[in-house]
Amino acid sequence: MSCIVSCDSSRMDDVNVTTVLLVSANDRRKSVVVNLRRHRSSSNSWISMWSVFDFLMILCICIAQLSAKGTVMNTQCITIDNCCVRNMTNFWKHKTELHCSRIQHIPVVDEIIHVLTIDDSDDIKELTEKSISPYNNLTDIILSNMKNLEYLDPSTFKNLNKLQSLYILRASALKELSTDIFHGLSKTFLVLRISKANLKVIPDLSDLGTPTAMHIIEFEGNQLDTLPTNGIKTRAEQLLLEYNKISEVENWAFNGSEIAKLSLRGNYLDFLSEHSFDGILNLRTLDLSHSSMKVLPTSGLKSLEVLRIENTPSMTVIPSVYLFGNLKEAYLTYSFHCCSFQFPAKHDYSSYEFHKEDSQSPSECAQTKKNYDFHVVSSDFIENGYIDYANDSEEEFFNEPAITNSTQNIICGNITPPTMRSDVKCWPQPNALNPCEDIMGFYWLRVCVWLVGIAALLANVVVLLVAFRKKFNYSVPRFLMSNLAFADFCTAIYLLLLAYEDLVSSEKYFNYAYSWQNGVGCKIGGFLTVFSSQLSVFALCLLTLERWYSIRRALYTNKMTFASTVRIMAFGWVYSIVMATMPLLGISSYSTTSICLPMDTARPSGMCYVFTLLSFAAAAFLLMLFCYVQIYMSLSYETRHAAKGEASVARKISVLIGTNFACTAPVIFFGFTALLGYPLIDVTKSKILLVFFYPINSCANPFLYTILTASFRREAFSTVTKFGLCLENEKEYKVIYSTQTNNTQRLTPMHKHTLSLTLPQP
């Protein structure tokens, strides 16, 4: 007996309700609920009084209930050869149980036994009709922890005319059962559970479920590997083949069966044939979770109402909802599969068109239905565990043959009208990180990403070409700008990669979501964006420090040398590569969102990772702001307000700070708020910041730091001039060479030899 007290502190008409649950340990189905109501009082003393009264009432009720059940708990047990005979068991009333442990054979007692329980009896290796025959009144047999039980005679259970359930648990030596072991069982037999044995083949089940359908047939935790054609034929509310090693289900494996719930959870299911589920009548629940299946055959699933394919990462493509005739609930692995059910026309347009053509209008279907009388199969399943058979005669599952949905399909078209498909309830539902939308979400954002990506790519390529035209000449600014240009070049590659995938998957991204987010492309894109963002921030910080040091410490000789800058930048490369590699090693993930950014904060490691990225960006921005403010303040008042000359420095500083603030500050702010559990914008709007505003820096940096500077213009002009001179010289050389060649044709061989020594060879 256990006494559980639950208090509901909610106010209902100024009445506090205290609920007391008394649950009997020997009958899990019975509970007593006592509601103790007490009116609120303005006086604390009255409240205390009522609390004491409640406690005493609860104590009295517990004592009374314990006293009433005391006869059950203290039922006298008659011991015979390590067996206990008692008039009531923990799960059945009005039955007598013979409970034996560690026995070598089943003893014979004079009592009428209804329940036979044998456990931990390693000496019993076989059971025959002779060993069970003294107990013709058995309704339930439980064989548990019999490690050496390896054989059951085909006639073991044939004379048990009242048998209702058979449980065989943890019999590791039991590898096979006779094909006809269940032939001739009583018509009241309702439960068969053989769990955690080593069966490799399912025996013939055709005699089970006639005339009354079985409640449960379970072969959980065995060694089944294949379900052959016509291998299972039975009638049952639940057929549980969970956690075996089933890798193949052949065509028509359940032909002729009538099963309400079929569970293949925890199997391999590598090979499901096109007609694996054909031939099953009234199948309403199918569980294929925790498997390695890749394709779900839909033939034979027209009557299915509940589909479970949870924790099945290999199942990347879900069939069209129009291929299920009566589906109401779906529990899937990926949220984007639920998007397929929400937008069936985009998911599979051909199935949508086929359905649209073949289905009647609702008014026509309603008119046609008047001539038919459909029977509805009961939806009440029994609980897993031991069964109470008190009302079995009134709660039979298959009272009469049910007309399946295929008949309704013929009457009302292929399946229900398109407007009804939104009624399918699906989990996991699309969340904030993965809504049912394209990668970009907005058409204008798609166009802008292409423009920013192409502009950033071309601008940074120009900077790199000019920077690498000749050696760095040990110039610190040139070295840092080349690193910055390379980082921004990687960002441009990331943007164009996203833009291309968005173009390919436009309007139907959920069909490509798995292959993109879990593929190599998304991992490369995620690595590039994290690497480039960290390297870019690092290079910008060094550029800012170099400028600050050159202006504020202009008279000092110990400036930033090229060698020290290379060492610091090498550390920046290592840091950037490490941070970009972490999501590939399981710390956060690039597969969390369609834009391949590490937004996974479900685990502490992912939260710390995102916090590190945001903190580094925030610290870098504050450092640059501090340095540029000091540079600005170092200018005289006249210089800052002059119309020409050095006043351009102030304007450039304002532009640098403004662009960094506009691109970085919103991302940092909204990132921290989301990290703290208070997201102010959803992912759809955050994409505008992450793939448009933030990457604008990569397009602006080449112009602000390199292209618009006077030194770069001189360098570019010099490069173009030299390139033009080279072209002109080459043309003049070709003209001279062709003229000289024509003249040599008129010379004697000796003159030709002399001239060849003076002319340069092409």
C-alpha positions in Angstrom: 0.0 0.0 0.0 1.2 3.5 -0.8 -0.4 6.8 0.1 0.3 9.7 -2.3 -0.9 13.1 -1.4 -1.2 15.7 -4.1 -2.3 19.3 -3.3 -3.8 21.6 -5.9 -3.2 25.2 -4.8 -5.1 26.7 -7.7 -8.0 28.9 -6.7 -11.5 27.9 -7.8 -14.3 30.0 -6.3 -12.2 30.8 -3.3 -11.9 27.1 -2.5 -8.7 25.2 -2.0 -8.8 21.6 -3.0 -6.5 18.9 -1.5 -6.5 15.6 -3.3 -5.5 12.4 -1.7 -4.6 9.4 -3.8 -4.5 6.1 -2.1 -3.0 3.5 -4.4 -3.1 -0.1 -3.4 0.1 -2.0 -4.2 -1.7 -5.2 -4.7 -4.2 -3.8 -7.2 -2.8 -1.1 -9.4 -6.1 -0.5 -11.1 -7.9 0.7 -7.9 -7.5 4.1 -6.4 -9.4 6.2 -4.0 -9.6 9.9 -4.5 -10.7 12.0 -1.7 -11.2 15.7 -2.1 -10.9 17.7 1.0 -12.2 21.2 0.5 -11.7 24.0 2.8 -12.7 27.6 2.5 -10.2 30.3 2.6 -10.0 32.2 5.8 -8.6 35.6 6.5 -7.2 34.5 9.8 -3.8 32.7 9.9 -4.9 30.8 12.9 -7.9 29.4 11.1 -5.6 28.4 8.2 -3.4 26.5 10.6 -6.5 24.8 12.1 -7.7 23.7 8.8 -4.2 22.4 7.9 -4.1 20.2 11.1 -7.6 19.0 10.3 -6.6 18.0 6.8 -3.5 16.2 8.0 -5.6 14.2 10.5 -8.2 13.3 7.9 -5.5 12.1 5.5 -3.9 10.0 8.3 -7.2 8.4 9.2 -8.0 7.6 5.5 -4.5 6.0 5.0 -4.9 3.9 8.2 -8.4 2.8 7.2 -7.3 1.8 3.7 -4.3 -0.1 5.0 -6.5 -1.9 7.5 -8.9 -2.8 4.8 -6.1 -4.3 2.6 -4.2 -5.9 5.4 -5.8 -9.2 4.7 -4.6 -9.1 1.1 -1.0 -8.2 2.0 -0.8 -10.8 4.8 -2.5 -13.6 2.9 -1.3 -16.9 4.3 1.1 -18.7 2.0 1.2 -22.5 1.9 4.7 -23.6 1.0 5.2 -26.8 -0.9 8.6 -27.7 -2.4 9.8 -24.1 -2.8 6.3 -23.2 -4.1 3.8 -20.9 -2.5 0.1 -21.3 -2.8 -1.9 -18.2 -2.1 -5.5 -17.1 -2.7 -4.8 -13.7 -4.3 -1.9 -12.5 -6.4 -0.7 -9.0 -6.9 -2.5 -8.7 -10.2 -5.6 -10.9 -10.2 -8.5 -11.1 -7.9 -10.5 -14.2 -7.0 -7.7 -16.4 -8.3 -5.3 -18.8 -6.7 -1.6 -18.7 -7.6 1.1 -21.3 -7.4 4.4 -19.4 -7.3 7.5 -21.5 -7.6 11.2 -20.5 -7.4 14.3 -22.5 -7.9 12.6 -25.8 -8.6 13.6 -28.9 -10.6 10.0 -29.9 -11.5 6.5 -28.6 -11.0 4.9 -30.0 -7.8 1.3 -31.3 -7.7 -0.9 -29.6 -5.1 -4.5 -30.3 -4.2 -5.7 -26.7 -4.6 -7.4 -25.5 -7.8 -4.7 -23.3 -9.4 -5.5 -20.5 -11.7 -2.1 -18.8 -12.1 1.1 -20.7 -12.4 4.3 -18.6 -11.9 7.8 -20.1 -12.2 10.9 -18.0 -11.9 14.6 -18.4 -11.4 14.4 -22.2 -12.0 17.5 -22.9 -14.0 17.1 -26.7 -13.6 14.0 -26.9 -15.7 15.1 -27.5 -19.3 11.7 -28.5 -20.9 8.0 -28.4 -20.3 5.6 -31.1 -21.6 1.9 -31.7 -21.4 2.5 -34.1 -18.5 4.1 -31.4 -16.3 1.2 -29.0 -16.9 -1.7 -31.5 -17.1 -2.5 -31.5 -13.3 -3.6 -27.9 -13.6 -6.5 -27.9 -16.1 -8.0 -24.7 -14.6 -5.0 -22.6 -15.4 -5.9 -19.1 -16.8 -2.4 -17.6 -16.7 1.1 -19.0 -17.0 4.2 -16.9 -16.2 7.7 -18.4 -16.9 10.4 -15.9 -15.9 14.2 -16.0 -15.7 14.4 -19.7 -16.8 17.9 -19.5 -18.4 18.1 -23.2 -19.3 14.5 -23.7 -20.7 15.1 -24.8 -24.2 12.1 -26.9 -25.3 8.4 -26.7 -25.1 6.5 -29.7 -26.2 3.9 -29.0 -29.0 1.1 -30.4 -26.8 2.1 -28.5 -23.6 -0.8 -26.1 -23.6 -3.4 -28.1 -25.6 -5.6 -29.2 -22.7 -5.8 -25.9 -20.9 -9.3 -24.9 -22.0 -9.4 -21.8 -19.8 -6.0 -20.4 -20.6 -6.0 -16.7 -21.2 -2.4 -15.6 -21.1 1.1 -17.0 -21.5 4.2 -15.0 -20.5 7.7 -16.3 -21.2 10.3 -13.8 -20.0 14.1 -14.0 -20.2 14.5 -17.6 -21.4 17.8 -17.2 -23.2 18.1 -20.9 -24.1 14.8 -21.0 -25.9 15.7 -20.7 -29.6 12.7 -22.1 -31.3 9.1 -23.2 -30.8 7.2 -26.0 -32.6 5.3 -24.6 -35.5 2.0 -26.0 -34.2 2.5 -25.2 -30.5 -0.4 -22.8 -30.4 -2.8 -25.1 -32.3 -5.9 -26.0 -30.4 -5.6 -23.4 -27.6 -8.7 -22.3 -25.8 -10.9 -19.7 -27.4 -10.4 -17.5 -24.4 -6.6 -17.1 -25.0 -5.9 -13.4 -25.3 -2.3 -12.6 -24.4 0.9 -14.2 -25.7 4.2 -12.5 -24.6 7.6 -14.1 -25.2 10.2 -11.5 -24.3 14.0 -11.6 -24.3 14.3 -15.2 -25.4 16.4 -16.2 -28.5 13.7 -17.2 -30.9 14.8 -17.0 -34.5 11.5 -17.9 -36.2 7.9 -17.0 -35.3 5.7 -20.1 -35.0 2.4 -20.4 -36.7 -0.1 -17.9 -35.3 -3.0 -18.7 -37.6 -5.0 -20.3 -34.8 -4.7 -17.3 -32.5 -7.4 -14.7 -32.7 -10.2 -17.0 -33.7 -13.0 -16.3 -33.0 -12.0 -13.6 -30.5 -9.1 -11.3 -31.5 -6.0 -11.5 -29.3 -5.2 -8.5 -27.1 -1.4 -8.8 -27.4 1.0 -10.9 -29.3 4.5 -10.0 -28.4 7.9 -11.3 -29.4 10.1 -8.5 -28.0 13.9 -8.8 -27.6 14.3 -12.1 -29.6 16.6 -12.9 -32.5 14.1 -12.7 -35.4 15.8 -11.5 -38.6 13.4 -12.0 -41.5 9.6 -11.9 -41.9 8.9 -14.1 -44.9 6.0 -13.9 -47.3 2.8 -15.2 -45.5 4.9 -15.6 -42.4 2.3 -14.1 -40.0 -1.4 -14.6 -40.1 -3.5 -13.7 -37.1 -6.0 -11.3 -35.5 -4.8 -9.1 -32.7 -5.1 -5.7 -31.3 -1.4 -5.4 -30.9 1.4 -7.3 -32.6 4.7 -6.3 -31.0 7.9 -7.4 -32.7 10.1 -4.8 -31.0 13.9 -4.9 -30.6 14.7 -7.9 -32.6 17.2 -8.1 -35.5 14.6 -7.9 -38.3 16.4 -6.5 -41.4 14.0 -7.7 -44.1 10.2 -7.7 -44.4 9.2 -9.5 -47.6 6.2 -8.8 -49.7 2.8 -9.8 -48.1 4.5 -10.8 -44.9 1.3 -10.2 -42.9 -1.1 -11.4 -45.6 -4.5 -12.3 -44.2 -3.9 -10.7 -40.8 -6.2 -8.3 -39.0 -3.9 -6.1 -36.8 -4.8 -2.8 -35.1 -1.3 -1.9 -33.9 1.9 -3.3 -35.5 5.2 -2.3 -33.8 8.6 -3.1 -35.4 10.4 -0.6 -33.2 14.1 -1.2 -32.6 14.7 -3.4 -35.6 17.1 -2.8 -38.5 14.5 -2.8 -41.3 17.1 -2.3 -44.0 15.0 -3.9 -46.6 11.3 -3.1 -46.8 9.6 -4.4 -49.9 7.1 -2.5 -51.8 4.2 -4.7 -50.6 5.6 -5.5 -47.1 2.4 -4.3 -45.4 -0.1 -5.4 -48.0 -2.7 -7.8 -46.8 -3.2 -6.3 -43.3 -6.8 -5.4 -42.6 -7.7 -2.5 -40.3 -4.1 -1.5 -39.5 -4.4 1.8 -37.6 -1.1 2.2 -35.8 2.4 1.5 -37.2 5.6 2.0 -35.2 8.9 1.8 -37.1 10.9 3.9 -34.7 14.6 3.4 -33.8 15.4 1.6 -37.0 17.7 2.0 -40.1 14.9 2.1 -42.7 15.4 4.5 -45.6 12.1 4.1 -47.6 8.6 3.6 -46.2 6.3 1.6 -48.5 2.8 2.9 -48.4 1.0 0.1 -50.1 -1.4 -1.4 -47.6 -1.5 1.6 -45.3 -4.7 3.2 -46.5 -6.4 2.6 -43.1 -3.5 3.9 -41.1 -4.3 6.5 -38.5 -1.1 6.8 -36.4 2.4 6.6 -37.8 5.6 6.5 -35.7 9.0 6.8 -37.2 10.9 8.5 -34.4 14.7 8.4 -33.9 15.2 7.1 -37.5 17.9 9.4 -39.0 18.3 7.3 -42.1 14.6 8.0 -43.1 15.3 11.2 -45.0 12.3 11.3 -47.4 8.7 10.9 -46.3 6.0 9.8 -48.7 3.3 12.2 -49.7 0.4 12.5 -47.3 -1.9 11.7 -50.2 -0.6 8.1 -50.2 -2.1 7.6 -46.7 -5.8 7.3 -46.8 -6.8 8.1 -43.2 -3.7 9.4 -41.4 -4.4 11.5 -38.3 -1.2 11.6 -36.3 2.5 11.3 -37.3 5.5 11.1 -35.0 8.5 11.6 -37.1 12.3 12.2 -36.8 12.7 15.5 -38.5 10.5 18.6 -38.3 10.8 19.3 -42.0 8.9 16.1 -42.7 6.0 17.8 -40.9 6.4 20.7 -43.4 5.8 18.1 -46.1 2.4 17.3 -44.5 1.6 21.0 -44.2 2.4 21.8 -47.8 1.6 18.5 -49.7 1.3 20.2 -53.1 4.9 21.5 -52.8 6.2 18.3 -51.4 4.9 16.0 -54.2 3.1 17.8 -56.9 2.4 14.7 -59.0 0.6 13.0 -56.1 -1.3 16.2 -55.4 -2.5 16.5 -59.0 -3.4 12.8 -59.1 -5.5 13.1 -56.0 -7.1 16.3 -57.2 -8.3 14.6 -60.4 -9.5 11.4 -58.8 -11.3 12.7 -55.7 -14.9 13.7 -55.8 -16.2 16.9 -54.3 -17.4 16.8 -50.7 -21.1 17.1 -51.7 -20.8 14.3 -54.2 -19.1 12.1 -51.7 -21.7 12.8 -49.0 -24.5 12.0 -51.4 -22.8 8.7 -52.3 -22.1 7.7 -48.7 -25.8 7.6 -47.9 -26.1 4.2 -49.6 -23.4 2.6 -47.4 -23.1 1.7 -43.7 -19.5 1.8 -42.4 -18.5 0.0 -39.3 -15.9 1.6 -37.1 -13.3 -0.6 -35.4 -12.9 0.1 -31.7 -9.8 2.2 -30.8 -9.4 1.0 -27.3 -6.1 -0.8 -26.8 -5.2 -2.6 -23.6 -2.3 -1.4 -21.5 1.1 -3.1 -21.6 1.4 -5.4 -18.7 -1.0 -7.8 -16.9 -4.6 -7.9 -18.1 -7.9 -7.7 -16.2 -10.3 -9.9 -18.0 -13.4 -9.0 -16.0 -15.1 -7.3 -18.9 -13.5 -9.0 -21.9 -16.9 -10.3 -23.2 -18.1 -6.7 -23.5 -14.9 -5.2 -24.9 -13.9 -7.4 -27.8 -11.9 -5.5 -30.4 -13.2 -7.2 -33.5 -16.9 -7.4 -32.9 -17.6 -7.8 -36.7 -15.6 -7.4 -39.9 -14.8 -3.7 -40.5 -15.0 -2.1 -43.9 -11.6 -0.8 -44.6 -10.8 2.6 -46.1 -10.2 1.0 -49.5 -14.0 0.8 -49.9 -14.3 4.4 -49.0 -11.6 5.2 -51.5 -13.7 3.7 -54.3 -16.8 5.6 -53.2 -15.3 9.0 -52.5 -12.3 9.1 -54.8 -8.6 8.4 -54.0 -8.6 9.8 -50.5 -10.2 12.7 -48.6 -10.4 16.1 -50.2 -7.3 18.3 -50.2 -8.7 20.6 -47.6 -8.7 17.8 -45.1 -5.0 17.1 -45.3 -4.1 19.9 -42.9 -5.8 17.9 -40.1 -2.8 15.6 -39.8 -1.1 16.3 -36.4 2.6 15.9 -36.8 5.5 15.9 -34.4 8.2 17.3 -34.0 6.6 20.4 -35.2 8.7 23.0 -37.1 10.4 25.1 -34.4 12.0 28.5 -34.2 15.3 27.2 -35.7 13.7 25.3 -38.6 10.5 26.9 -39.8 8.7 25.7 -42.9 10.4 28.3 -45.2 13.1 28.6 -47.8 16.7 29.2 -46.8 16.4 33.0 -47.3 12.8 33.3 -46.4 12.2 36.6 -48.4 12.6 37.2 -52.1 14.3 40.6 -51.6 16.8 38.9 -49.2 17.6 36.3 -51.9 18.4 39.0 -54.4 20.5 41.0 -51.9 22.6 38.0 -50.8 23.5 37.4 -54.5 24.5 41.1 -54.9 26.5 41.2 -51.6 28.2 37.9 -52.3 29.3 38.8 -55.8 30.4 42.3 -54.8 32.4 40.9 -51.8 34.0 38.2 -54.0 35.1 40.6 -56.7 36.4 43.3 -54.4 38.4 41.0 -52.2 39.9 39.2 -55.3 41.1 42.6 -56.5 42.7 43.4 -53.2 44.4 40.0 -53.1 45.7 40.4 -56.6 47.2 43.8 -55.9 48.6 42.6 -52.5 50.3 39.5 -54.0 51.6 41.3 -57.1 54.8 41.6 -55.4 56.2 40.8 -52.0 54.9 42.4 -48.9 58.1 44.5 -48.5 57.7 43.9 -44.8 54.8 46.2 -44.6 52.5 45.5 -41.6 49.4 47.2 -43.0 49.7 45.4 -46.4 50.1 42.1 -44.6 47.1 42.7 -42.3 44.9 43.9 -45.2 45.7 40.8 -47.2 44.6 38.6 -44.3 41.4 40.6 -43.9 40.7 40.3 -47.7 41.2 36.5 -47.5 38.8 36.3 -44.6 36.2 38.4 -46.4 36.7 36.3 -49.5 35.7 33.1 -47.5 32.6 35.0 -46.3 31.7 35.7 -50.0 32.1 32.0 -50.8 29.7 31.1 -47.9 27.1 33.6 -49.1 27.2 32.4 -52.7 27.0 28.8 -51.5 23.9 29.6 -49.5 22.4 31.6 -52.4 22.9 28.7 -54.8 21.3 26.2 -52.5 18.4 28.5 -51.9 18.0 28.9 -55.7 17.9 25.1 -56.2 15.5 24.4 -53.3 13.2 27.4 -53.8 9.6 26.9 -52.7 10.3 23.3 -51.6 13.2 23.5 -49.3 11.9 20.8 -46.9 12.5 18.2 -49.7 16.2 19.1 -49.6 16.5 20.0 -45.9 18.1 16.7 -44.8 20.6 16.4 -47.7 21.6 20.0 -47.3 21.8 20.4 -43.5 23.5 17.1 -42.9 25.6 17.1 -46.0 29.1 18.2 -46.8 28.0 21.5 -48.3 26.5 22.8 -45.1 29.5 21.8 -43.1 31.8 23.5 -45.5 29.7 26.6 -45.5 29.5 26.7 -41.7 33.2 26.2 -41.4 33.9 29.0 -43.8 31.6 31.5 -42.1 32.9 30.8 -38.6 36.5 30.8 -39.7 36.2 34.0 -41.8 34.2 35.9 -39.1 36.8 35.1 -36.4 39.8 35.8 -38.7 38.2 39.0 -40.0 37.6 40.3 -36.5 41.1 39.4 -35.5 42.6 41.2 -38.5 40.5 44.2 -38.0 41.6 44.4 -34.3 45.2 44.3 -35.4 44.7 46.9 -38.1 43.0 49.2 -35.6 45.8 48.6 -33.0 48.5 49.3 -35.6 46.8 52.6 -36.6 46.3 53.6 -33.0 49.9 52.7 -32.1 51.3 54.6 -35.1 49.3 57.8 -34.3 49.3 57.7 -30.5 52.9 56.5 -30.2 54.4 58.1 -33.3 57.5 59.3 -31.5 58.3 55.9 -30.0 60.7 53.5 -31.8 59.3 50.2 -30.5 56.4 50.0 -33.0 54.7 46.9 -34.2 57.3 45.0 -36.3 56.5 42.7 -39.2 57.8 39.7 -37.4 55.7 40.3 -34.3 52.6 40.9 -36.5 53.1 37.6 -38.3 53.3 35.7 -35.0 50.2 37.4 -33.6 48.3 36.7 -36.9 49.4 33.1 -36.8 47.8 32.8 -33.4 44.6 34.3 -35.0 44.6 31.7 -37.7 45.0 28.9 -35.2 42.2 30.3 -33.1 39.9 30.7 -36.1 40.5 27.2 -37.3 39.9 25.7 -33.9 36.6 27.6 -33.4 35.4 26.6 -36.9 36.3 22.9 -36.3 34.5 22.6 -32.9 31.0 22.1 -34.4 32.4 19.4 -36.6 33.5 17.6 -33.5 30.1 17.7 -31.7 30.4 21.0 -29.9 27.3 22.7 -31.2 26.4 21.9 -34.8 26.2 23.4 -38.3 23.1 21.3 -39.1 20.9 23.1 -36.6 19.6 25.6 -39.2 19.3 26.0 -42.9 21.9 28.8 -42.9 24.5 26.5 -41.4 25.3 28.6 -38.4 26.1 27.0 -35.0 22.9 27.9 -33.1 22.6 24.7 -31.1 22.4 25.7 -27.5 20.6 22.7 -26.1 23.7 21.4 -24.4 26.0 23.4 -22.1 28.9 22.9 -24.4 27.0 24.4 -27.3 25.9 27.3 -25.1 29.4 28.0 -24.0 30.6 27.9 -27.6 28.1 30.4 -28.8 28.8 32.6 -25.8 32.5 32.6 -26.7 31.8 33.7 -30.3 29.5 36.5 -29.2 31.9 37.6 -26.4 34.9 37.7 -28.8 32.9 39.8 -31.3 31.7 42.2 -28.6 35.2 42.6 -27.1 36.7 43.2 -30.5 34.1 45.9 -31.3 34.6 47.7 -28.0 38.4 47.6 -28.5 38.1 49.1 -32.0 35.6 51.7 -30.7 38.1 52.7 -27.9 41.0 53.0 -30.3 39.2 55.0 -33.0 37.7 57.4 -30.3 41.2 58.0 -29.0 42.5 58.6 -32.5 39.7 61.0 -33.2 40.3 62.8 -29.9 44.0 63.1 -30.6 43.2 65.4 -33.5 43.0 69.1 -32.7 39.7 71.0 -32.6 40.6 72.9 -35.8 41.6 69.7 -37.6 38.3 67.9 -36.6 36.2 70.8 -37.9 38.2 71.8 -40.9 36.6 71.6 -44.3 39.6 70.0 -46.1 42.8 68.3 -45.4 43.1 66.2 -42.3 39.3 66.5 -41.6 38.9 63.5 -43.9 40.5 61.4 -41.2 37.6 62.1 -38.9 35.1 61.3 -41.5 36.8 58.0 -42.3 36.9 57.1 -38.6 33.2 57.8 -38.4 32.5 55.6 -41.4 34.6 52.7 -40.0 32.9 52.8 -36.6 29.5 53.2 -38.1 29.8 50.3 -40.5 31.1 48.0 -37.7 28.4 49.1 -35.4 25.6 48.6 -37.9 26.9 45.2 -39.0 28.0 43.8 -35.6 26.0 45.3 -32.8 22.6 43.9 -33.8 23.9 40.4 -34.1 25.7 40.6 -30.7 22.7 42.1 -29.0 20.0 39.7 -30.3 22.5 36.8 -29.9 22.9 37.5 -26.2 19.2 37.9 -25.6 18.5 34.6 -27.3 21.3 32.9 -25.3 19.7 34.2 -22.1 16.4 32.6 -23.0 14.6 35.8 -24.1 14.7 35.8 -28.0 13.4 39.1 -29.3 13.3 38.0 -33.0 12.7 34.7 -34.7 15.0 32.9 -37.1 13.2 34.3 -40.1 14.1 37.8 -39.1 17.5 36.8 -37.7 18.5 35.6 -41.2 18.3 39.3 -42.3 21.0 40.1 -39.8 23.1 37.0 -40.2 23.3 36.7 -44.0 22.7 40.3 -45.0 23.8 42.9 -42.5 26.7 41.1 -40.9 28.3 40.1 -44.2 28.0 43.6 -45.5 31.3 44.2 -43.7 33.0 41.7 -46.0 31.9 43.8 -48.9 32.7 47.2 -47.3 36.1 46.3 -45.8 38.0 46.1 -49.1 36.8 49.6 -50.0 37.2 51.2 -46.5 40.6 49.7 -45.8 42.2 49.2 -49.2 40.5 50.2 -52.5 39.6 53.8 -51.4 43.0 54.6 -50.0 45.5 56.8 -51.9 48.3 54.2 -51.7 46.0 51.5 -53.2 45.1 53.8 -56.1 48.7 54.5 -56.7 49.5 50.8 -56.6 46.6 49.9 -58.9 47.5 52.7 -61.3 51.1 51.5 -61.3 50.0 47.9 -62.0 47.7 49.0 -64.8 50.4 51.2 -66.3 53.0 48.5 -66.2 50.6 46.1 -67.7 49.8 48.5 -70.6 53.5 49.2 -71.2 54.1 45.5 -71.4 51.4 45.1 -74.0 52.8 48.0 -76.1 56.4 46.7 -75.8 55.2 43.3 -76.9 53.5 44.7 -79.9 56.6 46.8 -80.9 58.8 43.8 -80.4 56.6 41.6 -82.7 56.7 44.3 -85.4 60.5 44.7 -85.2 61.0 40.9 -85.1 58.7 40.3 -88.2 60.6 43.1 -90.1 64.0 41.7 -89.4 62.8 38.2 -90.3 61.6 39.4 -93.7 65.0 41.1 -94.3 67.0 38.1 -93.4 65.3 36.0 -96.1 67.3 38.0 -98.7 70.7 37.5 -97.0 73.3 34.9 -97.6 73.7 32.1 -95.1 76.7 33.8 -93.6 74.8 37.1 -93.0 71.9 35.1 -91.5 74.3 33.5 -89.0 75.8 36.9 -88.1 72.4 38.5 -87.6 71.1 35.6 -85.5 73.8 36.3 -82.9 72.6 39.9 -82.5 68.8 39.5 -82.5 67.0 38.2 -79.4 65.1 35.0 -79.9 61.3 35.0 -79.3 
